[in-house]
């Protein structure tokens, strides 16, 4: 995020402002659209959320081998997951 923000003139902006920017969402949507071109509809990403921070080993969200601990992430981001599936 800091690198993207600097490249797009958001050097002095707060991280929350950058996360909420339409420009960042459009850039991520473009990457998602490109990724979706190489998979079936069933495998495609239809909705995404930008989390306020990276998943880390220290927070318990990743294992030592950097695999996502789904149960932990589901608990921490339950409201965000519910919002995605409610829409």
N, CA, C and O atoms as a CHARMM CRD file, in Angstrom:
* protein
*
  348
    1    1 UNK  N      0.81000  -1.20400   0.00000 PROA 1      0.00000
    2    1 UNK  CA     0.00000   0.00000   0.00000 PROA 1      0.00000
    3    1 UNK  C      0.85100   1.26500   0.00000 PROA 1      0.00000
    4    1 UNK  O      0.56500   2.18200  -0.77000 PROA 1      0.00000
    5    2 UNK  N      1.89400   1.35000   0.84000 PROA 2      0.00000
    6    2 UNK  CA     2.70300   2.57400   0.81300 PROA 2      0.00000
    7    2 UNK  C      3.32500   2.84700  -0.55900 PROA 2      0.00000
    8    2 UNK  O      3.38200   3.99500  -0.99900 PROA 2      0.00000
    9    3 UNK  N      3.79000   1.79400  -1.23100 PROA 3      0.00000
   10    3 UNK  CA     4.38900   1.98200  -2.56100 PROA 3      0.00000
   11    3 UNK  C      3.34400   2.46400  -3.56200 PROA 3      0.00000
   12    3 UNK  O      3.59600   3.39300  -4.33000 PROA 3      0.00000
   13    4 UNK  N      2.17000   1.83200  -3.55400 PROA 4      0.00000
   14    4 UNK  CA     1.10400   2.24500  -4.47400 PROA 4      0.00000
   15    4 UNK  C      0.69400   3.68600  -4.18800 PROA 4      0.00000
   16    4 UNK  O      0.52100   4.48000  -5.11300 PROA 4      0.00000
   17    5 UNK  N      0.54000   4.02300  -2.91200 PROA 5      0.00000
   18    5 UNK  CA     0.13400   5.38100  -2.52900 PROA 5      0.00000
   19    5 UNK  C      1.15100   6.40900  -3.00500 PROA 5      0.00000
   20    5 UNK  O      0.77300   7.46000  -3.52300 PROA 5      0.00000
   21    6 UNK  N      2.42400   6.12000  -2.83500 PROA 6      0.00000
   22    6 UNK  CA     3.46700   7.04900  -3.26500 PROA 6      0.00000
   23    6 UNK  C      3.46300   7.21900  -4.78300 PROA 6      0.00000
   24    6 UNK  O      3.65500   8.32900  -5.28000 PROA 6      0.00000
   25    7 UNK  N      3.24900   6.13900  -5.51500 PROA 7      0.00000
   26    7 UNK  CA     3.23100   6.19800  -6.97900 PROA 7      0.00000
   27    7 UNK  C      2.02300   6.96500  -7.50300 PROA 7      0.00000
   28    7 UNK  O      2.03900   7.44300  -8.63700 PROA 7      0.00000
   29    8 UNK  N      0.98400   7.08500  -6.69600 PROA 8      0.00000
   30    8 UNK  CA    -0.24900   7.73400  -7.15100 PROA 8      0.00000
   31    8 UNK  C     -0.54400   9.03500  -6.41400 PROA 8      0.00000
   32    8 UNK  O     -1.68800   9.48600  -6.37500 PROA 8      0.00000
   33    9 UNK  N      0.47800   9.62700  -5.83700 PROA 9      0.00000
   34    9 UNK  CA     0.33500  10.94900  -5.24700 PROA 9      0.00000
   35    9 UNK  C     -0.36600  11.00000  -3.90800 PROA 9      0.00000
   36    9 UNK  O     -0.86600  12.05800  -3.52600 PROA 9      0.00000
   37   10 UNK  N     -0.42200   9.90900  -3.18900 PROA 10     0.00000
   38   10 UNK  CA    -1.06900   9.87700  -1.87500 PROA 10     0.00000
   39   10 UNK  C     -0.03200   9.84100  -0.75600 PROA 10     0.00000
   40   10 UNK  O     -0.24600   9.20100   0.27300 PROA 10     0.00000
   41   11 UNK  N      1.07900  10.52000  -0.95700 PROA 11     0.00000
   42   11 UNK  CA     2.20400  10.44200  -0.02200 PROA 11     0.00000
   43   11 UNK  C      1.82000  10.91000   1.37200 PROA 11     0.00000
   44   11 UNK  O      2.20200  10.28100   2.35800 PROA 11     0.00000
   45   12 UNK  N      1.07200  12.00100   1.47200 PROA 12     0.00000
   46   12 UNK  CA     0.73200  12.56100   2.77900 PROA 12     0.00000
   47   12 UNK  C     -0.61100  12.08400   3.30900 PROA 12     0.00000
   48   12 UNK  O     -1.00600  12.45400   4.41400 PROA 12     0.00000
   49   13 UNK  N     -1.31000  11.27600   2.54200 PROA 13     0.00000
   50   13 UNK  CA    -2.63900  10.83500   2.96100 PROA 13     0.00000
   51   13 UNK  C     -2.58600   9.77000   4.03800 PROA 13     0.00000
   52   13 UNK  O     -1.65600   8.96500   4.09200 PROA 13     0.00000
   53   14 UNK  N     -3.58300   9.77700   4.88300 PROA 14     0.00000
   54   14 UNK  CA    -3.69600   8.74000   5.90800 PROA 14     0.00000
   55   14 UNK  C     -4.02500   7.41600   5.22500 PROA 14     0.00000
   56   14 UNK  O     -4.66400   7.39100   4.17300 PROA 14     0.00000
   57   15 UNK  N     -3.58700   6.33000   5.83000 PROA 15     0.00000
   58   15 UNK  CA    -3.82400   5.00600   5.24600 PROA 15     0.00000
   59   15 UNK  C     -5.31000   4.75500   5.03300 PROA 15     0.00000
   60   15 UNK  O     -5.69600   4.15400   4.03000 PROA 15     0.00000
   61   16 UNK  N     -6.14400   5.20400   5.95700 PROA 16     0.00000
   62   16 UNK  CA    -7.58400   4.97100   5.80500 PROA 16     0.00000
   63   16 UNK  C     -8.13900   5.73400   4.61400 PROA 16     0.00000
   64   16 UNK  O     -9.05400   5.25200   3.94500 PROA 16     0.00000
   65   17 UNK  N     -7.59900   6.92000   4.33600 PROA 17     0.00000
   66   17 UNK  CA    -8.04700   7.67500   3.16600 PROA 17     0.00000
   67   17 UNK  C     -7.66200   6.95200   1.88200 PROA 17     0.00000
   68   17 UNK  O     -8.44300   6.89600   0.93300 PROA 17     0.00000
   69   18 UNK  N     -6.45500   6.40100   1.86200 PROA 18     0.00000
   70   18 UNK  CA    -5.99400   5.67000   0.68200 PROA 18     0.00000
   71   18 UNK  C     -6.82800   4.40900   0.50000 PROA 18     0.00000
   72   18 UNK  O     -7.21500   4.08700  -0.62300 PROA 18     0.00000
   73   19 UNK  N     -7.11200   3.69000   1.58300 PROA 19     0.00000
   74   19 UNK  CA    -7.90700   2.46200   1.49200 PROA 19     0.00000
   75   19 UNK  C     -9.30400   2.73200   0.95900 PROA 19     0.00000
   76   19 UNK  O     -9.88900   1.88000   0.28900 PROA 19     0.00000
   77   20 UNK  N     -9.83900   3.89700   1.24600 PROA 20     0.00000
   78   20 UNK  CA   -11.18400   4.24800   0.80400 PROA 20     0.00000
   79   20 UNK  C    -11.20900   4.92800  -0.56800 PROA 20     0.00000
   80   20 UNK  O    -12.28500   5.24500  -1.07500 PROA 20     0.00000
   81   21 UNK  N    -10.05000   5.15300  -1.16900 PROA 21     0.00000
   82   21 UNK  CA   -10.01200   5.89900  -2.42400 PROA 21     0.00000
   83   21 UNK  C    -10.57800   5.07700  -3.58300 PROA 21     0.00000
   84   21 UNK  O    -10.34700   3.87300  -3.69100 PROA 21     0.00000
   85   22 UNK  N    -11.30900   5.75600  -4.42500 PROA 22     0.00000
   86   22 UNK  CA   -11.87200   5.11400  -5.61500 PROA 22     0.00000
   87   22 UNK  C    -10.76500   4.66100  -6.55100 PROA 22     0.00000
   88   22 UNK  O    -10.91200   3.66200  -7.25600 PROA 22     0.00000
   89   23 UNK  N     -9.66400   5.38800  -6.56100 PROA 23     0.00000
   90   23 UNK  CA    -8.53600   5.04700  -7.43500 PROA 23     0.00000
   91   23 UNK  C     -7.92700   3.69800  -7.04900 PROA 23     0.00000
   92   23 UNK  O     -7.61600   2.88900  -7.92300 PROA 23     0.00000
   93   24 UNK  N     -7.75400   3.45000  -5.75800 PROA 24     0.00000
   94   24 UNK  CA    -7.21200   2.16300  -5.30200 PROA 24     0.00000
   95   24 UNK  C     -8.19500   1.04300  -5.61700 PROA 24     0.00000
   96   24 UNK  O     -7.79700  -0.01100  -6.11100 PROA 24     0.00000
   97   25 UNK  N     -9.46300   1.26500  -5.33600 PROA 25     0.00000
   98   25 UNK  CA   -10.46800   0.23100  -5.62200 PROA 25     0.00000
   99   25 UNK  C    -10.50900  -0.10800  -7.10300 PROA 25     0.00000
  100   25 UNK  O    -10.66300  -1.27200  -7.47200 PROA 25     0.00000
  101   26 UNK  N    -10.37100   0.91400  -7.96100 PROA 26     0.00000
  102   26 UNK  CA   -10.36900   0.68000  -9.40400 PROA 26     0.00000
  103   26 UNK  C     -9.13900  -0.11800  -9.83100 PROA 26     0.00000
  104   26 UNK  O     -9.23900  -0.99700 -10.68700 PROA 26     0.00000
  105   27 UNK  N     -7.98500   0.18000  -9.24600 PROA 27     0.00000
  106   27 UNK  CA    -6.76300  -0.55000  -9.57600 PROA 27     0.00000
  107   27 UNK  C     -6.88000  -2.01700  -9.17100 PROA 27     0.00000
  108   27 UNK  O     -6.47200  -2.90600  -9.91900 PROA 27     0.00000
  109   28 UNK  N     -7.42900  -2.26400  -8.00900 PROA 28     0.00000
  110   28 UNK  CA    -7.60600  -3.64700  -7.55500 PROA 28     0.00000
  111   28 UNK  C     -8.64900  -4.35200  -8.41100 PROA 28     0.00000
  112   28 UNK  O     -8.47400  -5.51900  -8.76100 PROA 28     0.00000
  113   29 UNK  N     -9.72300  -3.66300  -8.74900 PROA 29     0.00000
  114   29 UNK  CA   -10.75300  -4.25800  -9.60200 PROA 29     0.00000
  115   29 UNK  C    -10.17300  -4.64600 -10.95400 PROA 29     0.00000
  116   29 UNK  O    -10.52100  -5.69200 -11.50200 PROA 29     0.00000
  117   30 UNK  N     -9.28800  -3.80600 -11.49900 PROA 30     0.00000
  118   30 UNK  CA    -8.64900  -4.12500 -12.77200 PROA 30     0.00000
  119   30 UNK  C     -7.81600  -5.39900 -12.65700 PROA 30     0.00000
  120   30 UNK  O     -7.84600  -6.24300 -13.55200 PROA 30     0.00000
  121   31 UNK  N     -7.07500  -5.54200 -11.56400 PROA 31     0.00000
  122   31 UNK  CA    -6.27500  -6.75500 -11.34500 PROA 31     0.00000
  123   31 UNK  C     -7.17100  -7.98100 -11.18100 PROA 31     0.00000
  124   31 UNK  O     -6.85600  -9.05700 -11.68900 PROA 31     0.00000
  125   32 UNK  N     -8.28300  -7.81700 -10.47600 PROA 32     0.00000
  126   32 UNK  CA    -9.23500  -8.91700 -10.29000 PROA 32     0.00000
  127   32 UNK  C     -9.83800  -9.32100 -11.63600 PROA 32     0.00000
  128   32 UNK  O     -9.96200 -10.50900 -11.93500 PROA 32     0.00000
  129   33 UNK  N    -10.20700  -8.33600 -12.43500 PROA 33     0.00000
  130   33 UNK  CA   -10.78000  -8.61800 -13.75200 PROA 33     0.00000
  131   33 UNK  C     -9.79900  -9.39900 -14.62400 PROA 33     0.00000
  132   33 UNK  O    -10.18900 -10.32900 -15.33000 PROA 33     0.00000
  133   34 UNK  N     -8.52000  -9.01200 -14.57000 PROA 34     0.00000
  134   34 UNK  CA    -7.49100  -9.73200 -15.33200 PROA 34     0.00000
  135   34 UNK  C     -7.36500 -11.17100 -14.83600 PROA 34     0.00000
  136   34 UNK  O     -7.29100 -12.10200 -15.63800 PROA 34     0.00000
  137   35 UNK  N     -7.34100 -11.35000 -13.53200 PROA 35     0.00000
  138   35 UNK  CA    -7.22300 -12.69700 -12.96000 PROA 35     0.00000
  139   35 UNK  C     -8.43100 -13.54900 -13.33500 PROA 35     0.00000
  140   35 UNK  O     -8.29200 -14.74200 -13.60700 PROA 35     0.00000
  141   36 UNK  N     -9.60500 -12.94600 -13.34900 PROA 36     0.00000
  142   36 UNK  CA   -10.82800 -13.68100 -13.65800 PROA 36     0.00000
  143   36 UNK  C    -10.88100 -14.16700 -15.10800 PROA 36     0.00000
  144   36 UNK  O    -11.61900 -15.10100 -15.41900 PROA 36     0.00000
  145   37 UNK  N    -10.10600 -13.54400 -15.99000 PROA 37     0.00000
  146   37 UNK  CA   -10.08700 -13.96400 -17.38900 PROA 37     0.00000
  147   37 UNK  C     -9.53200 -15.37500 -17.56700 PROA 37     0.00000
  148   37 UNK  O     -9.83300 -16.03700 -18.56000 PROA 37     0.00000
  149   38 UNK  N     -8.72900 -15.83800 -16.61600 PROA 38     0.00000
  150   38 UNK  CA    -8.07800 -17.14200 -16.77400 PROA 38     0.00000
  151   38 UNK  C     -8.71100 -18.25200 -15.93500 PROA 38     0.00000
  152   38 UNK  O     -8.15500 -19.34600 -15.82900 PROA 38     0.00000
  153   39 UNK  N     -9.87100 -17.97300 -15.33800 PROA 39     0.00000
  154   39 UNK  CA   -10.54700 -18.99200 -14.54000 PROA 39     0.00000
  155   39 UNK  C    -12.01200 -19.08100 -14.93800 PROA 39     0.00000
  156   39 UNK  O    -12.53900 -18.19800 -15.61500 PROA 39     0.00000
  157   40 UNK  N    -12.65900 -20.14800 -14.51500 PROA 40     0.00000
  158   40 UNK  CA   -14.08500 -20.30200 -14.80400 PROA 40     0.00000
  159   40 UNK  C    -14.90200 -19.35800 -13.92000 PROA 40     0.00000
  160   40 UNK  O    -14.38300 -18.80500 -12.95000 PROA 40     0.00000
  161   41 UNK  N    -16.15500 -19.18100 -14.25300 PROA 41     0.00000
  162   41 UNK  CA   -17.02200 -18.30800 -13.45400 PROA 41     0.00000
  163   41 UNK  C    -17.10400 -18.79500 -12.00600 PROA 41     0.00000
  164   41 UNK  O    -17.13000 -17.98900 -11.07600 PROA 41     0.00000
  165   42 UNK  N    -17.14400 -20.11000 -11.82400 PROA 42     0.00000
  166   42 UNK  CA   -17.23100 -20.66600 -10.47400 PROA 42     0.00000
  167   42 UNK  C    -15.99600 -20.33300  -9.64000 PROA 42     0.00000
  168   42 UNK  O    -16.08300 -20.23600  -8.41600 PROA 42     0.00000
  169   43 UNK  N    -14.85700 -20.16000 -10.29200 PROA 43     0.00000
  170   43 UNK  CA   -13.60600 -19.86200  -9.59200 PROA 43     0.00000
  171   43 UNK  C    -13.33300 -18.36300  -9.50200 PROA 43     0.00000
  172   43 UNK  O    -12.37000 -17.95400  -8.85300 PROA 43     0.00000
  173   44 UNK  N    -14.14400 -17.55500 -10.12900 PROA 44     0.00000
  174   44 UNK  CA   -13.84800 -16.12900 -10.22800 PROA 44     0.00000
  175   44 UNK  C    -14.11700 -15.37300  -8.93000 PROA 44     0.00000
  176   44 UNK  O    -14.92500 -15.78400  -8.09700 PROA 44     0.00000
  177   45 UNK  N    -13.41600 -14.26500  -8.79400 PROA 45     0.00000
  178   45 UNK  CA   -13.62000 -13.35200  -7.67700 PROA 45     0.00000
  179   45 UNK  C    -14.72600 -12.39800  -8.09400 PROA 45     0.00000
  180   45 UNK  O    -14.60300 -11.71600  -9.11100 PROA 45     0.00000
  181   46 UNK  N    -15.79100 -12.34000  -7.33300 PROA 46     0.00000
  182   46 UNK  CA   -16.90700 -11.46400  -7.68400 PROA 46     0.00000
  183   46 UNK  C    -16.94800 -10.21900  -6.82100 PROA 46     0.00000
  184   46 UNK  O    -17.36400  -9.15400  -7.27900 PROA 46     0.00000
  185   47 UNK  N    -16.52100 -10.34500  -5.58000 PROA 47     0.00000
  186   47 UNK  CA   -16.51400  -9.23300  -4.63700 PROA 47     0.00000
  187   47 UNK  C    -15.24500  -9.32500  -3.81100 PROA 47     0.00000
  188   47 UNK  O    -14.76900 -10.42200  -3.51900 PROA 47     0.00000
  189   48 UNK  N    -14.69800  -8.18200  -3.43500 PROA 48     0.00000
  190   48 UNK  CA   -13.51200  -8.18700  -2.59400 PROA 48     0.00000
  191   48 UNK  C    -13.61700  -7.06000  -1.57700 PROA 48     0.00000
  192   48 UNK  O    -14.40600  -6.12800  -1.73600 PROA 48     0.00000
  193   49 UNK  N    -12.81800  -7.16300  -0.54600 PROA 49     0.00000
  194   49 UNK  CA   -12.73200  -6.12300   0.48000 PROA 49     0.00000
  195   49 UNK  C    -11.26000  -5.80800   0.70500 PROA 49     0.00000
  196   49 UNK  O    -10.41000  -6.69700   0.65000 PROA 49     0.00000
  197   50 UNK  N    -10.97200  -4.56600   0.95200 PROA 50     0.00000
  198   50 UNK  CA    -9.60900  -4.14200   1.26000 PROA 50     0.00000
  199   50 UNK  C     -9.50400  -4.05400   2.77200 PROA 50     0.00000
  200   50 UNK  O    -10.16900  -3.23400   3.40600 PROA 50     0.00000
  201   51 UNK  N     -8.66800  -4.89900   3.33800 PROA 51     0.00000
  202   51 UNK  CA    -8.51400  -4.93100   4.78900 PROA 51     0.00000
  203   51 UNK  C     -7.61300  -3.78900   5.25600 PROA 51     0.00000
  204   51 UNK  O     -6.75300  -3.33300   4.50200 PROA 51     0.00000
  205   52 UNK  N     -7.79900  -3.33000   6.47100 PROA 52     0.00000
  206   52 UNK  CA    -7.03300  -2.18300   6.96000 PROA 52     0.00000
  207   52 UNK  C     -5.57800  -2.49900   7.28400 PROA 52     0.00000
  208   52 UNK  O     -4.78000  -1.58800   7.50500 PROA 52     0.00000
  209   53 UNK  N     -5.22900  -3.78000   7.31500 PROA 53     0.00000
  210   53 UNK  CA    -3.84400  -4.15500   7.60200 PROA 53     0.00000
  211   53 UNK  C     -3.56300  -5.52700   7.00000 PROA 53     0.00000
  212   53 UNK  O     -4.47900  -6.26600   6.63700 PROA 53     0.00000
  213   54 UNK  N     -2.27300  -5.85000   6.90100 PROA 54     0.00000
  214   54 UNK  CA    -1.86800  -7.15200   6.39200 PROA 54     0.00000
  215   54 UNK  C     -2.15900  -8.23900   7.43300 PROA 54     0.00000
  216   54 UNK  O     -2.15600  -7.97800   8.63600 PROA 54     0.00000
  217   55 UNK  N     -2.40900  -9.45400   6.95200 PROA 55     0.00000
  218   55 UNK  CA    -2.49200 -10.59800   7.84400 PROA 55     0.00000
  219   55 UNK  C     -1.06300 -10.92200   8.27800 PROA 55     0.00000
  220   55 UNK  O     -0.13900 -10.84300   7.46800 PROA 55     0.00000
  221   56 UNK  N     -0.87600 -11.28400   9.53900 PROA 56     0.00000
  222   56 UNK  CA     0.47400 -11.55100  10.04700 PROA 56     0.00000
  223   56 UNK  C      0.52700 -12.82400  10.88300 PROA 56     0.00000
  224   56 UNK  O     -0.48900 -13.32900  11.36200 PROA 56     0.00000
  225   57 UNK  N      1.73400 -13.31500  11.03600 PROA 57     0.00000
  226   57 UNK  CA     1.97800 -14.45300  11.91800 PROA 57     0.00000
  227   57 UNK  C      1.72100 -14.02700  13.35800 PROA 57     0.00000
  228   57 UNK  O      1.11400 -14.76500  14.13400 PROA 57     0.00000
  229   58 UNK  N      2.19000 -12.82500  13.71200 PROA 58     0.00000
  230   58 UNK  CA     2.07200 -12.32300  15.07200 PROA 58     0.00000
  231   58 UNK  C      0.61800 -12.18900  15.52700 PROA 58     0.00000
  232   58 UNK  O      0.31300 -12.38900  16.70300 PROA 58     0.00000
  233   59 UNK  N     -0.26500 -11.85500  14.61000 PROA 59     0.00000
  234   59 UNK  CA    -1.67400 -11.71300  14.96800 PROA 59     0.00000
  235   59 UNK  C     -2.38900 -13.06400  15.02600 PROA 59     0.00000
  236   59 UNK  O     -3.54400 -13.14900  15.44500 PROA 59     0.00000
  237   60 UNK  N     -1.68700 -14.11900  14.60100 PROA 60     0.00000
  238   60 UNK  CA    -2.28000 -15.45100  14.60400 PROA 60     0.00000
  239   60 UNK  C     -3.08400 -15.76100  13.35200 PROA 60     0.00000
  240   60 UNK  O     -3.70100 -16.82200  13.25700 PROA 60     0.00000
  241   61 UNK  N     -3.08400 -14.84300  12.38900 PROA 61     0.00000
  242   61 UNK  CA    -3.87200 -15.03500  11.17000 PROA 61     0.00000
  243   61 UNK  C     -3.13900 -15.85700  10.11600 PROA 61     0.00000
  244   61 UNK  O     -3.75900 -16.37300   9.18600 PROA 61     0.00000
  245   62 UNK  N     -1.81100 -15.98000  10.25800 PROA 62     0.00000
  246   62 UNK  CA    -1.00300 -16.79100   9.35100 PROA 62     0.00000
  247   62 UNK  C     -0.19000 -17.79300  10.15500 PROA 62     0.00000
  248   62 UNK  O      0.20100 -17.52800  11.29200 PROA 62     0.00000
  249   63 UNK  N      0.05900 -18.94800   9.54900 PROA 63     0.00000
  250   63 UNK  CA     0.94100 -19.93200  10.17400 PROA 63     0.00000
  251   63 UNK  C      2.38900 -19.51800   9.91300 PROA 63     0.00000
  252   63 UNK  O      2.64100 -18.55200   9.19300 PROA 63     0.00000
  253   64 UNK  N      3.32800 -20.24000  10.49300 PROA 64     0.00000
  254   64 UNK  CA     4.75100 -19.95700  10.27400 PROA 64     0.00000
  255   64 UNK  C      5.15000 -20.13800   8.80900 PROA 64     0.00000
  256   64 UNK  O      6.13900 -19.56100   8.35800 PROA 64     0.00000
  257   65 UNK  N      4.38500 -20.93600   8.07200 PROA 65     0.00000
  258   65 UNK  CA     4.65500 -21.13800   6.64500 PROA 65     0.00000
  259   65 UNK  C      3.77700 -20.24600   5.77100 PROA 65     0.00000
  260   65 UNK  O      3.64200 -20.48100   4.57000 PROA 65     0.00000
  261   66 UNK  N      3.18400 -19.22400   6.37900 PROA 66     0.00000
  262   66 UNK  CA     2.38500 -18.18700   5.71200 PROA 66     0.00000
  263   66 UNK  C      1.08700 -18.68900   5.09400 PROA 66     0.00000
  264   66 UNK  O      0.60100 -18.12700   4.11200 PROA 66     0.00000
  265   67 UNK  N      0.53200 -19.74400   5.67100 PROA 67     0.00000
  266   67 UNK  CA    -0.79700 -20.19300   5.26000 PROA 67     0.00000
  267   67 UNK  C     -1.82900 -19.45800   6.11200 PROA 67     0.00000
  268   67 UNK  O     -1.60200 -19.20300   7.29500 PROA 67     0.00000
  269   68 UNK  N     -2.95600 -19.12300   5.50700 PROA 68     0.00000
  270   68 UNK  CA    -4.00600 -18.39900   6.22400 PROA 68     0.00000
  271   68 UNK  C     -4.70300 -19.32900   7.20200 PROA 68     0.00000
  272   68 UNK  O     -5.10000 -20.44000   6.84900 PROA 68     0.00000
  273   69 UNK  N     -4.84600 -18.86400   8.42500 PROA 69     0.00000
  274   69 UNK  CA    -5.63000 -19.59200   9.42800 PROA 69     0.00000
  275   69 UNK  C     -7.06700 -19.10400   9.29200 PROA 69     0.00000
  276   69 UNK  O     -7.46200 -18.09500   9.87500 PROA 69     0.00000
  277   70 UNK  N     -7.82000 -19.83700   8.52100 PROA 70     0.00000
  278   70 UNK  CA    -9.16000 -19.39400   8.14000 PROA 70     0.00000
  279   70 UNK  C    -10.06400 -19.11500   9.32700 PROA 70     0.00000
  280   70 UNK  O    -10.78800 -18.11900   9.32900 PROA 70     0.00000
  281   71 UNK  N    -10.03700 -19.96500  10.32700 PROA 71     0.00000
  282   71 UNK  CA   -10.92100 -19.77600  11.48900 PROA 71     0.00000
  283   71 UNK  C    -10.61900 -18.45800  12.19100 PROA 71     0.00000
  284   71 UNK  O    -11.53600 -17.76200  12.62800 PROA 71     0.00000
  285   72 UNK  N     -9.34300 -18.11300  12.30200 PROA 72     0.00000
  286   72 UNK  CA    -8.96500 -16.85900  12.95500 PROA 72     0.00000
  287   72 UNK  C     -9.41200 -15.67400  12.10700 PROA 72     0.00000
  288   72 UNK  O     -9.99300 -14.71800  12.62000 PROA 72     0.00000
  289   73 UNK  N     -9.14000 -15.74100  10.81400 PROA 73     0.00000
  290   73 UNK  CA    -9.51800 -14.64300   9.91700 PROA 73     0.00000
  291   73 UNK  C    -11.04000 -14.49200   9.87400 PROA 73     0.00000
  292   73 UNK  O    -11.54900 -13.37100   9.88600 PROA 73     0.00000
  293   74 UNK  N    -11.75600 -15.59300   9.82500 PROA 74     0.00000
  294   74 UNK  CA   -13.21900 -15.53300   9.82700 PROA 74     0.00000
  295   74 UNK  C    -13.74600 -14.87600  11.09500 PROA 74     0.00000
  296   74 UNK  O    -14.72600 -14.13200  11.04400 PROA 74     0.00000
  297   75 UNK  N    -13.11000 -15.14000  12.23000 PROA 75     0.00000
  298   75 UNK  CA   -13.54100 -14.53800  13.49100 PROA 75     0.00000
  299   75 UNK  C    -13.21800 -13.03900  13.53300 PROA 75     0.00000
  300   75 UNK  O    -14.06600 -12.22800  13.90500 PROA 75     0.00000
  301   76 UNK  N    -11.99500 -12.68000  13.15200 PROA 76     0.00000
  302   76 UNK  CA   -11.55700 -11.28000  13.21000 PROA 76     0.00000
  303   76 UNK  C    -12.35400 -10.41800  12.23300 PROA 76     0.00000
  304   76 UNK  O    -12.73200  -9.29500  12.56700 PROA 76     0.00000
  305   77 UNK  N    -12.60900 -10.92600  11.04500 PROA 77     0.00000
  306   77 UNK  CA   -13.27600 -10.14500  10.00200 PROA 77     0.00000
  307   77 UNK  C    -14.71300 -10.60300   9.74500 PROA 77     0.00000
  308   77 UNK  O    -15.20900 -10.47600   8.62500 PROA 77     0.00000
  309   78 UNK  N    -15.37200 -11.12200  10.74800 PROA 78     0.00000
  310   78 UNK  CA   -16.73600 -11.63800  10.60000 PROA 78     0.00000
  311   78 UNK  C    -17.69400 -10.58100  10.05900 PROA 78     0.00000
  312   78 UNK  O    -18.51400 -10.87900   9.19200 PROA 78     0.00000
  313   79 UNK  N    -17.60000  -9.36100  10.55600 PROA 79     0.00000
  314   79 UNK  CA   -18.50900  -8.30300  10.07900 PROA 79     0.00000
  315   79 UNK  C    -18.28700  -8.00800   8.60700 PROA 79     0.00000
  316   79 UNK  O    -19.24600  -7.82600   7.85700 PROA 79     0.00000
  317   80 UNK  N    -17.03600  -7.95900   8.19100 PROA 80     0.00000
  318   80 UNK  CA   -16.71100  -7.68700   6.78500 PROA 80     0.00000
  319   80 UNK  C    -17.18300  -8.83100   5.89100 PROA 80     0.00000
  320   80 UNK  O    -17.71900  -8.59000   4.80900 PROA 80     0.00000
  321   81 UNK  N    -16.98900 -10.06000   6.33200 PROA 81     0.00000
  322   81 UNK  CA   -17.43700 -11.22700   5.56500 PROA 81     0.00000
  323   81 UNK  C    -18.95500 -11.22300   5.44300 PROA 81     0.00000
  324   81 UNK  O    -19.49000 -11.49400   4.36800 PROA 81     0.00000
  325   82 UNK  N    -19.65400 -10.92000   6.53300 PROA 82     0.00000
  326   82 UNK  CA   -21.11700 -10.83600   6.49300 PROA 82     0.00000
  327   82 UNK  C    -21.57600  -9.75700   5.52300 PROA 82     0.00000
  328   82 UNK  O    -22.55500  -9.94900   4.80200 PROA 82     0.00000
  329   83 UNK  N    -20.87700  -8.62200   5.49600 PROA 83     0.00000
  330   83 UNK  CA   -21.23200  -7.52500   4.59300 PROA 83     0.00000
  331   83 UNK  C    -21.09600  -7.96600   3.13000 PROA 83     0.00000
  332   83 UNK  O    -21.93800  -7.64500   2.29100 PROA 83     0.00000
  333   84 UNK  N    -20.02800  -8.70100   2.84500 PROA 84     0.00000
  334   84 UNK  CA   -19.80400  -9.17000   1.45700 PROA 84     0.00000
  335   84 UNK  C    -20.92400 -10.10200   1.02700 PROA 84     0.00000
  336   84 UNK  O    -21.45600  -9.96700  -0.07500 PROA 84     0.00000
  337   85 UNK  N    -21.28500 -11.04800   1.88900 PROA 85     0.00000
  338   85 UNK  CA   -22.28700 -12.03300   1.50000 PROA 85     0.00000
  339   85 UNK  C    -23.71200 -11.51200   1.62100 PROA 85     0.00000
  340   85 UNK  O    -24.63200 -12.10500   1.05700 PROA 85     0.00000
  341   86 UNK  N    -23.91000 -10.42900   2.33500 PROA 86     0.00000
  342   86 UNK  CA   -25.24800  -9.83600   2.42100 PROA 86     0.00000
  343   86 UNK  C    -25.62000  -9.11000   1.13400 PROA 86     0.00000
  344   86 UNK  O    -26.79500  -9.00800   0.78100 PROA 86     0.00000
  345   87 UNK  N    -24.59700  -8.60700   0.43800 PROA 87     0.00000
  346   87 UNK  CA   -24.83900  -7.85500  -0.80200 PROA 87     0.00000
  347   87 UNK  C    -25.02800  -8.76400  -1.93000 PROA 87     0.00000
  348   87 UNK  O    -25.24300  -8.31500  -3.05600 PROA 87     0.00000
